[in-house]
Amino acid sequence: MIYLDNAATTKLKKSALEAMLPLFTENYANPSAVYLAAGKARRVVEGARDTFAKGLNCRREEIFFTSGGTESDNWALFGAAEAMSRKGRHIITQQTEHHAVLNVCKALGKKGFEVTYLGVNSDGLLDPEDVKRALRPDTILVSVMYANNETGVLQKIDEIGEICKKNRTLFHTDAVQAFGHTEIDLEKSHIDLLSASAHKIGGPKGIGLLYKNLDTELPPYIFGGGQEMGLRSGTENVPGIAGFAAAFENRGDAKAVSELRKYMTDRLFKEISGCVLNGREEGRIPGTLNVSVEGVAGESVLMRLSSLGICASTGSACTSRSGEPSHVLKAMGFDDRRCNSSLRFSLNEENTKAEIDETIEALKDIVNDFRGMIN
Ligand SMILES: *Cc1c(COP(=O)(O)O)cnc(C)c1O
């Protein structure tokens, strides 16, 4: 199998698996218990918290473990809306967000909040000036993703953070695609809330984190025994947390991944006519490449690739099943033809040049076949 769908999920890293295994079979104590083994489990959780705090330039008390990116997004948005509803009920986000943000905004819309969905340009970029213009006295939250899951384009997070800070408006970013793939400095970027997930960086599924700035008030989202400083109850997923931290500590060489992506892009453009890049070339995460191939249906190409054991995607895993054209590419102003001929290849440090070569050769054949059928 050639796996080029790392934006959907990743293979568990060996270091993550090794960190997890003993926590299932040997050191499986509940961190809240009083005996020696519980102390060990507690130290695993707190050690992981330190790892993330150091890697993100924040304090350990600002890291909360959750069940993943979706929960972190839900907690951040529902929580901020509830905490700030005395100040106002206006929220700003963008049209190209992941559905874990978009559908929460939709639900908040039904609860009496007003949501502004900002557009992006054909590069996939949100203009920070648009954020500034959309701010109102009753704006309580701005939520803009760090990097897009379909195109890999990084937003101008520092500038948006600066604008929010000046306006004293909370700033949340869904950083699931950027986290572990690009340097994130929470202090420098003036981020109040940040969502991240383990399974996009070689960690296990079902574990993620929410960073919450000490100055940011957020009510609990899950109530119970008071774990995670009383804000996120439930027995800690100790193996998951350990695997997440190990994956983060052993993150791959971003430069090598970026070079492999560039190599793939160059070959695609040189050897297959009618390719266009979706999302600007500069300022993107290392591994994600989204390209439209004129005159072919993305879905059909994927099926043929799949029959050869090559895994890619047309967009996010969540929309590709619905058959709807990607809301991200639509927001970039592309017509249905360009949206429906899109392919997303997301690489990581596990991929090799030989795999890319094999994929390009397969693509050339497939595209020629489909074009031949039309002509
Ligand atoms: C994958 C993803 C999520 C969801 O994360 P889970 O851990 O799978 O719940 C949210 N946002 C973005 C941008 C993603 O890519």
PDBQT file of the ligand as one rigid body, heavy atoms in Angstrom, charges set to zero:
ROOT
HETATM    1  C1  LIG A 401      -8.937  15.833  11.617  1.00  0.00    +0.000 C 
HETATM    2  C2  LIG A 401      -9.334  17.218  11.902  1.00  0.00    +0.000 A 
HETATM    3  C3  LIG A 401     -10.203  17.524  12.965  1.00  0.00    +0.000 A 
HETATM    4  C4  LIG A 401     -10.824  16.441  13.825  1.00  0.00    +0.000 C 
HETATM    5  O1  LIG A 401      -9.904  15.859  14.692  1.00  0.00    +0.000 OA
HETATM    6  P1  LIG A 401     -10.272  14.432  15.369  1.00  0.00    +0.000 P 
HETATM    7  O2  LIG A 401      -9.155  14.194  16.318  1.00  0.00    +0.000 OA
HETATM    8  O3  LIG A 401     -10.333  13.447  14.256  1.00  0.00    +0.000 OA
HETATM    9  O4  LIG A 401     -11.577  14.613  16.057  1.00  0.00    +0.000 OA
HETATM   10  C5  LIG A 401     -10.510  18.830  13.202  1.00  0.00    +0.000 A 
HETATM   11  N1  LIG A 401      -9.999  19.821  12.445  1.00  0.00    +0.000 NA
HETATM   12  C6  LIG A 401      -9.153  19.582  11.422  1.00  0.00    +0.000 A 
HETATM   13  C7  LIG A 401      -8.604  20.719  10.645  1.00  0.00    +0.000 C 
HETATM   14  C8  LIG A 401      -8.801  18.279  11.103  1.00  0.00    +0.000 A 
HETATM   15  O5  LIG A 401      -7.987  18.044  10.084  1.00  0.00    +0.000 OA
ENDROOT
TORSDOF 0
